[in-house]
């Protein structure tokens, strides 16, 4: 009589080893992800700067320059098209996209009409691209004036009724 041995124990053995391997690999992957999460302001992911396309609207640029000239803003032109003046540089450590910041600001249209004012706390990555670009130019305790092209603010959509479409914006901001 031929005796057959059940193959289930070997299958169970191989599947147990495979399951154990997958569990260990999963734990290692989770641990690796936790090491590079965005809590460390100096991590590689947080060192990434804001993505943007340079604003090329000549009419907006002229409007922005006129606003600066009429309001005594001695501006520097950022490669993005933002016009800015650093009033106080603040700490030497600069925020990055993953930094949570408390900012006190005033926002105005080019007509001088104030559309917003307040103190907020957000991660820089959650704010408009113009802020993502200009705010890292100062550190904590710093103060900046910036005129942002509409493409780096609220764009063609605007934020009705306060901010019309394609509106460049002026902000005076300090990092608390």
Secondary structure as UniProt FT lines:
FT   HELIX           8..35
FT   TURN            38..39
FT   TURN            41..42
FT   HELIX           45..47
FT   HELIX           58..70
FT   TURN            71..72
FT   STRAND          76..77
FT   TURN            79..80
FT   STRAND          83..88
FT   TURN            97..98
FT   STRAND          100..109
FT   TURN            110..111
FT   STRAND          114..123
FT   HELIX           124..126
FT   HELIX           129..134
FT   HELIX           135..137
FT   TURN            140..141
FT   STRAND          143..148
FT   HELIX           150..152
FT   TURN            153..158
FT   TURN            160..162
FT   TURN            165..166
FT   STRAND          169..175
//
